């Protein structure tokens, strides 16, 4: 009990430790509506393809053709003064393409002329006819020609398939790519035009934290009261329990003291009454046992002579003084006092609701004022007056691009038709080669004599000649289409795409004097004067806002407008200034305190309870009356004299009657006295300390409750304030993030430029260049294909004359008899 009292006092008097706020629940994360999802420029990316190795090969080939960097001087002259452009500069830059043009021109002239010459020779039966003699090496030559023609046909077939696939892919990407240009420009204009509306929608989302805070305000007062009650109830309930124990000690001690005093009085009176009776009884028994007629009575004579009273309670300390001091106690109703203290403490949550009602109402009104402050974000946003330059430039670009895009789409249709037709002709040539080689080889296997006519071999030769004729006929169209698409696609890749990727185009645009005044993008887009296109592109790509890249009359710092204290200062101040008293609990009134103090100095602990215990160890009668009575009854049976026996029985009966009527009653009183002595002797050593601890604890609790309740109140209000400020911070952070990266972001401008590069370079230029590269392979491999087909045709026709070399054995597979000489 002493240790518990000291521990409670230490808990009460030590400084209260600062408690941490409750961790934020998932519900404390606010969810805002996406306000601008319908007006966005989706970012496009390069899609991996199975043709990527072909695209990479073509780009490396173009890098070899055009190794010159971006011609800044030539472009500056062409844009500012086209008449000053020198042909030598163009030739120097386009030297690789000019060489390719010369090769194409040579091919265009040479192949058709060769075809005409071949036709003339055929008409004169000088070429493409039949072999004149059968030689041993003809089989080897024929196999070599078959293999070479098969390889060239396979290369042409593979290239034709790649050309067909890339030709179709260009068509599939061209239409959506061309349509994306006006759509993107229109989306950018809508994005800029909807900035005021988007900003207002962002501001309207303040309703989300506002409703959350109002909801929290509705329960904060009860939450604060319950927290105070929960943190202080252990201390308060312990003090009330201690007080209840001391009140019980007072009443129980008074009860036992009264029992002790009354019992001692009764025992003293009973002893006085028992003393003459016991003395007379002892005289009679001693006289009887001393009678000579009493047989064997001398053995218990000594016990009878010692028959006298034992304990004398008139010698124990008196408790009358203590009882006199405690007379009239308790003067106060401790049970009612404890019930009231407990009720007052348990009413703290309701009291907190009542005391905080006014400040909560003021905070609700402050939330309304805060909505007006947040509205100033939309009212003071500077963009609407400075974005019309960008909108006008985008509208002008959209209108000017429409006719050009329609023309591009029309020419693309013609290119696709021509590409499909020429690829079909190439496939037809390849088919003629395959059929011709198959029929020719089959005809050779069925012919018995090389000079015999065989229709299948002849048909194979004709198929090969059809392929040769188609090659001569359409080669010039193929080379023209290859060169035209090569010139356009190659320059797009080397002049635009390559320099777009390495940012050289932006550097050229940023360099003063490269563009004419009519193409001054910084002025037309109203960009910052200290900025350029490269800087603006990088800032937009990193998520800058439009107001950060446009030229404004005065700088606008969004972060200054989104500082939390600007909107929450009054809200925070009202909560910080709030104070009230919630822990005024009266546990012990003055009369109750006086009762306990009187109890402590009443002298209960000064009574010598050991003297009582020593006296209680002494029996009421020194000799045991039941033992002596039984001894007399035993002697009675041994007597021969009837008179003596009768007298012994009478005396034994008298002893039994004395034991049952008087001695047992006194022994019962001694037992009752022992219970009171045990309680009082156990209480007495700790009485002063317990009462003193109870009084100190009660006083400490009454003094500490208001202080700790105030401290807990400040802690809870501080936690609540920080929680609500986090809502503000979340909203303002979301506002800044949404304005910068969505509603008023210039990132769509950078995304549009990146999308333009992806569409033009990755989705159109790559398959476009792969198309002319594949078609060029087909075209140039037509030359060896024509040669091998013409040479192989002779082997499929019958030999004109069977001339066998002298001295050599005939190697004809038909086993013609050996002939030494043959003259024609």
GULOBA-259736 format. One line per field, with one value per residue (C-alpha): x, y, z; residue in one letter. Coordinates in steps of 0.5 Angstrom, whole numbers, plus 500, padded with zeros to 3 digits. Layout:
REM GULOBA-259736
px	X;... .
py	Y;... .
pz	Z;... .
r	a;... .
This chain:
REM GULOBA-259736
px	500;506;509;503;502;509;508;501;504;510;506;502;507;512;512;507;510;508;504;504;498;495;497;494;489;488;481;486;488;484;481;480;476;480;478;482;482;478;483;490;495;497;504;506;512;516;513;518;517;520;522;527;533;531;530;537;540;537;539;546;546;543;548;553;550;549;555;554;552;546;547;546;549;545;538;539;540;534;529;532;534;532;535;542;542;548;548;555;552;546;551;556;551;547;553;551;544;547;551;545;541;547;547;539;539;544;540;534;537;542;537;531;537;540;533;532;538;536;530;533;538;533;529;536;536;543;542;537;537;539;546;550;553;553;559;561;561;554;551;556;554;547;547;551;546;540;543;545;538;535;539;537;530;530;533;528;522;524;526;519;515;519;517;510;509;513;509;502;505;506;499;497;501;500;493;492;499;496;490;494;497;490;487;494;493;486;487;493;488;482;487;489;482;480;485;480;475;480;483;476;474;481;479;472;475;476;470;473;478;472;467;472;474;467;466;472;470;463;467;473;470;467;474;478;474;474;482;482;478;482;488;486;482;487;490;483;480;486;485;478;479;484;479;474;479;480;473;472;478;475;468;471;476;471;466;472;474;467;466;473;471;464;467;473;467;463;469;471;464;463;470;468;461;465;470;466;462;469;472;466;466;473;472;467;471;477;473;470;477;480;475;478;472;473;477;483;481;488;490;486;486;492;488;482;486;489;482;482;480;485;485;484;482;481;489;489;489;483;480;475;480;480;473;471;476;472;465;461;465;464;461;461;458;464;460;456;462;466;460;459;467;466;460;464;470;466;462;468;467;460;463;468;462;459;465;468;461;463;470;467;462;467;472;466;465;472;472;467;472;477;473;473;481;482;477;483;487;482;481;488;491;494;494;488;491;497;495;492;498;499;492;492;499;496;490;494;498;492;489;495;497;490;491;498;496;491;496;500;495;493;500;501;495;498;505;501;498;504;508;503;503;510;511;506;510;516;513;510;517;519;514;516;523;520;516;521;526;521;519;525;529;523;523;531;530;525;528;532;536;539;537;530;524;521;515;516;523;521;515;520;525;519;517;524;524;517;520;526;521;518;524;527;520;519;526;525;519;522;528;524;520;526;529;523;522;529;530;524;525;532;532;527;531;538;536;530;529;537;537;531;533;540;537;540;534;532;539;538;532;534;540;539;538;537;530;526;522;516;518;520;517;519;515;509;508;509;515;519;524;530;528;528;525;530;529;522;522;526;522;515;518;520;513;513;506;504;505;513;514;510;512;508;507;509;512;507;510;505;508;507;500;500;503;499;499;496;490;490;493;486;484;490;490;483;485;491;488;482;483;478;478;476;479;476;474;473;474;475;471;474;469;471;479;478;474;481;485;481;482;489;491;485;491;488;495;498;494;498;494;500;497;491;494;498;492;488;493;491;484;478;480;486;484;480;473;471;477;476;469;471;476;470;466;471;472;465;465;470;467;464;461;454;454;461;459;453;457;462;457;454;460;462;455;456;463;459;454;459;463;457;453;459;466;464;460;467;471;466;467;475;474;470;475;481;478;477;484;487;484;486;493;494;491;495;502;500;495;498;502;496;491;497;498;491;490;496;494;487;490;495;490;485;491;494;487;486;493;494;487;489;496;492;487;493;496;489;488;495;494;487;490;496;491;487;493;495;488;490;497;494;489;494;500;494;493;500;501;495;496;503;502;495;490;495;501;505;507;502;506;513;509;506;513;515;509;511;518;515;510;514;520;519;512;512;520;522;517;518;525;525;520;525;531;527;524;531;534;529;531;538;538;534;540;543;537;536;543;542;535;537;543;539;534;539;539;532;531;534;541;542;548;551;558;563;570;575;579;574;569;561;558;551;547;543;549;550;555;562;564;571;569;563;563;558 .
py	500;505;503;504;511;513;511;515;521;521;520;526;530;529;533;530;527;530;525;524;526;520;517;519;514;513;517;523;523;528;525;531;530;531;537;537;530;532;537;534;532;525;523;519;514;510;503;497;493;487;492;496;493;495;502;502;500;505;511;508;508;515;518;515;519;525;526;534;537;542;548;554;559;556;555;563;565;561;564;571;572;566;570;570;562;560;553;551;551;547;542;542;540;535;532;525;526;529;523;518;522;521;514;514;518;513;507;510;511;505;500;502;503;496;493;496;494;487;487;489;483;478;481;479;472;474;474;470;464;457;454;452;446;441;441;438;444;446;442;446;453;451;450;456;460;457;458;465;467;463;468;474;472;471;477;481;477;479;486;486;484;489;494;492;492;499;502;499;502;509;509;507;512;518;519;519;523;528;528;529;536;540;536;537;545;545;541;546;552;549;548;555;558;553;556;561;555;550;555;556;549;548;553;550;543;547;544;538;540;545;539;535;540;542;535;534;541;537;532;535;538;531;528;533;531;524;524;529;524;518;520;523;517;513;518;520;514;512;518;516;509;511;516;511;506;511;513;505;505;511;507;500;503;507;500;496;501;501;493;493;498;495;488;490;493;486;482;486;486;478;477;481;476;470;471;469;464;460;461;458;452;451;451;446;441;442;440;434;431;432;428;421;417;419;414;416;423;426;425;431;435;440;441;443;448;452;453;461;466;468;474;480;486;491;492;493;500;504;507;512;518;515;514;521;524;520;522;524;522;522;528;528;523;520;516;522;526;521;520;527;527;521;525;531;528;524;530;533;530;534;540;540;540;546;550;549;551;558;557;552;556;562;557;555;562;563;557;561;567;562;560;567;568;561;565;570;565;565;572;574;569;573;568;570;577;574;568;571;571;564;562;567;563;556;558;561;555;550;554;555;547;545;546;543;537;536;536;531;526;527;525;520;516;517;514;508;506;507;503;497;497;497;492;487;488;486;480;478;478;474;469;469;467;461;458;459;456;450;449;449;444;439;440;438;432;430;431;425;429;436;438;435;440;440;444;445;447;452;455;456;460;464;465;468;472;475;477;480;484;487;488;492;496;498;499;506;507;504;508;514;512;510;516;521;518;517;525;527;521;522;529;529;524;527;535;535;528;527;535;535;529;532;539;542;545;549;552;554;557;560;564;571;573;566;567;573;578;575;568;571;565;569;575;571;566;572;568;571;576;573;566;562;556;551;554;554;547;545;548;546;539;539;541;549;553;558;564;562;562;568;575;578;585;583;577;572;567;562;559;566;565;558;559;556;561;566;562;559;564;566;559;557;563;562;555;557;563;558;556;554;550;543;539;543;537;537;530;532;537;541;537;530;533;535;528;524;529;528;520;521;524;521;516;510;508;510;504;498;493;488;488;486;480;478;478;474;469;468;463;466;460;458;451;447;447;441;437;438;436;429;428;428;424;419;419;418;411;409;411;405;411;413;420;421;419;423;429;428;428;434;438;436;438;445;445;444;449;454;453;453;459;464;461;460;467;470;466;468;475;474;471;477;482;478;480;488;487;484;489;495;492;492;499;502;502;505;509;516;514;512;518;523;520;520;527;529;525;528;535;533;531;537;541;537;536;543;543;537;538;544;541;535;541;544;538;535;542;542;535;538;544;540;535;541;544;538;538;545;543;538;542;548;543;539;546;548;541;541;548;547;540;540;546;552;547;549;541;540;545;540;534;537;538;531;528;531;528;521;522;525;521;514;513;516;517;510;506;511;510;503;503;506;502;496;498;500;493;490;495;494;487;487;488;481;478;480;477;471;470;471;467;461;461;458;452;451;451;445;446;448;444;438;439;435;437;432;427;428;423;424;426;426;423;419;415;417;412;415;419;421;427;431;436;441 .
pz	500;502;495;491;495;493;486;485;488;483;477;479;481;475;469;464;457;451;447;440;435;433;426;420;417;410;410;411;404;400;393;388;381;375;372;365;363;356;354;354;348;349;349;343;343;338;338;337;331;327;322;327;324;317;319;323;316;312;317;317;310;310;314;309;304;308;313;313;319;319;314;318;313;307;311;314;307;304;309;309;302;298;292;295;295;291;287;290;297;295;291;297;302;297;294;296;293;287;286;287;282;277;278;278;271;268;270;267;261;260;262;257;252;253;253;246;244;246;242;236;237;238;232;228;232;235;242;247;242;242;244;238;240;246;251;257;261;259;265;270;267;267;274;276;272;276;283;281;278;284;289;285;285;292;294;289;292;300;298;294;300;305;300;300;308;309;303;307;313;310;308;315;319;314;315;322;322;318;322;328;326;326;332;336;334;336;342;344;343;347;353;353;352;358;362;366;367;369;374;377;377;381;386;386;389;395;397;399;404;407;408;411;416;417;419;423;427;429;433;435;442;444;442;446;452;451;450;457;460;458;460;467;469;472;476;478;479;483;488;489;490;496;499;499;503;508;509;510;515;519;520;521;526;530;530;532;538;540;540;544;549;550;550;556;560;559;561;567;570;568;572;578;578;577;582;589;586;583;590;594;589;590;597;597;592;596;602;599;596;603;606;609;606;599;595;591;591;593;586;584;590;587;581;585;590;584;581;580;575;570;565;568;563;568;567;559;556;556;549;552;550;543;542;545;540;534;537;532;526;520;520;512;507;504;499;496;496;492;487;486;484;480;476;475;472;468;465;462;455;455;459;453;448;451;452;445;442;441;438;433;430;429;426;421;419;418;413;409;409;407;401;399;400;395;390;389;386;380;380;380;375;370;364;360;358;355;352;346;342;343;341;335;332;333;329;324;323;323;318;313;314;312;304;305;309;303;298;302;303;295;293;298;295;288;291;295;288;284;289;290;282;281;287;284;277;281;284;277;275;280;279;271;274;278;273;268;272;274;267;264;269;268;260;261;265;260;253;250;245;247;240;240;241;248;249;257;256;251;255;261;256;254;262;263;257;259;266;262;258;264;267;261;261;268;270;269;273;279;279;278;284;288;287;288;295;297;295;300;305;305;306;312;316;315;315;320;324;325;327;331;336;337;338;333;330;336;337;329;331;337;334;332;325;323;322;319;323;320;323;330;335;341;339;336;342;347;350;356;353;356;354;347;344;347;354;353;351;356;362;359;358;366;368;368;368;362;366;367;360;357;358;363;365;372;374;378;383;384;390;394;392;395;402;407;412;407;408;415;419;423;423;427;431;433;435;439;443;445;453;458;465;464;470;476;480;488;490;498;501;508;513;510;510;517;519;516;520;526;525;524;531;535;538;535;533;540;544;546;542;545;552;549;546;552;556;551;551;559;560;563;569;570;571;566;569;564;565;573;572;568;573;579;575;574;582;583;580;584;591;595;600;596;600;597;591;591;593;587;582;585;584;577;575;578;575;568;569;571;564;560;563;565;562;555;554;556;552;546;548;548;541;538;542;538;531;533;536;530;525;529;531;523;522;527;524;517;520;520;513;509;512;510;503;502;503;499;493;493;494;488;484;485;484;478;474;471;469;466;463;460;457;454;451;448;445;442;439;437;433;431;428;425;422;419;416;412;409;407;405;401;397;396;393;389;386;384;381;377;375;373;370;367;367;366;364;358;358;352;348;349;348;341;339;341;338;331;332;333;328;322;324;327;324;317;315;318;313;308;307;308;302;297;300;299;292;290;292;287;282;282;283;276;272;274;274;267;265;268;265;258;259;262;257;252;256;256;248;244;241;234;232;236;235;240;241;238;243;248;250;249;256;253;258;253;251;244;240;240;234;232;228;225;219;218 .
r	x;x;x;x;x;x;x;x;x;x;x;x;x;x;x;x;x;x;x;x;x;x;x;x;x;x;x;x;x;x;x;x;x;x;x;x;x;x;x;x;x;x;x;x;x;x;x;x;x;x;x;x;x;x;x;x;x;x;x;x;x;x;x;x;x;x;x;x;x;x;x;x;x;x;x;x;x;x;x;x;x;x;x;x;x;x;x;x;x;x;x;x;x;x;x;x;x;x;x;x;x;x;x;x;x;x;x;x;x;x;x;x;x;x;x;x;x;x;x;x;x;x;x;x;x;x;x;x;x;x;x;x;x;x;x;x;x;x;x;x;x;x;x;x;x;x;x;x;x;x;x;x;x;x;x;x;x;x;x;x;x;x;x;x;x;x;x;x;x;x;x;x;x;x;x;x;x;x;x;x;x;x;x;x;x;x;x;x;x;x;x;x;x;x;x;x;x;x;x;x;x;x;x;x;x;x;x;x;x;x;x;x;x;x;x;x;x;x;x;x;x;x;x;x;x;x;x;x;x;x;x;x;x;x;x;x;x;x;x;x;x;x;x;x;x;x;x;x;x;x;x;x;x;x;x;x;x;x;x;x;x;x;x;x;x;x;x;x;x;x;x;x;x;x;x;x;x;x;x;x;x;x;x;x;x;x;x;x;x;x;x;x;x;x;x;x;x;x;x;x;x;x;x;x;x;x;x;x;x;x;x;x;x;x;x;x;x;x;x;x;x;x;x;x;x;x;x;x;x;x;x;x;x;x;x;x;x;x;x;x;x;x;x;x;x;x;x;x;x;x;x;x;x;x;x;x;x;x;x;x;x;x;x;x;x;x;x;x;x;x;x;x;x;x;x;x;x;x;x;x;x;x;x;x;x;x;x;x;x;x;x;x;x;x;x;x;x;x;x;x;x;x;x;x;x;x;x;x;x;x;x;x;x;x;x;x;x;x;x;x;x;x;x;x;x;x;x;x;x;x;x;x;x;x;x;x;x;x;x;x;x;x;x;x;x;x;x;x;x;x;x;x;x;x;x;x;x;x;x;x;x;x;x;x;x;x;x;x;x;x;x;x;x;x;x;x;x;x;x;x;x;x;x;x;x;x;x;x;x;x;x;x;x;x;x;x;x;x;x;x;x;x;x;x;x;x;x;x;x;x;x;x;x;x;x;x;x;x;x;x;x;x;x;x;x;x;x;x;x;x;x;x;x;x;x;x;x;x;x;x;x;x;x;x;x;x;x;x;x;x;x;x;x;x;x;x;x;x;x;x;x;x;x;x;x;x;x;x;x;x;x;x;x;x;x;x;x;x;x;x;x;x;x;x;x;x;x;x;x;x;x;x;x;x;x;x;x;x;x;x;x;x;x;x;x;x;x;x;x;x;x;x;x;x;x;x;x;x;x;x;x;x;x;x;x;x;x;x;x;x;x;x;x;x;x;x;x;x;x;x;x;x;x;x;x;x;x;x;x;x;x;x;x;x;x;x;x;x;x;x;x;x;x;x;x;x;x;x;x;x;x;x;x;x;x;x;x;x;x;x;x;x;x;x;x;x;x;x;x;x;x;x;x;x;x;x;x;x;x;x;x;x;x;x;x;x;x;x;x;x;x;x;x;x;x;x;x;x;x;x;x;x;x;x;x;x;x;x;x;x;x;x;x;x;x;x;x;x;x;x;x;x;x;x;x;x;x;x;x;x;x;x;x;x;x;x;x;x;x;x;x;x;x;x;x;x;x;x;x;x;x;x;x;x;x;x;x;x;x;x;x;x;x;x;x;x;x;x;x;x;x;x;x;x;x;x;x;x;x;x;x;x;x;x;x;x;x;x;x;x;x;x;x;x;x;x;x;x;x;x;x;x;x;x .
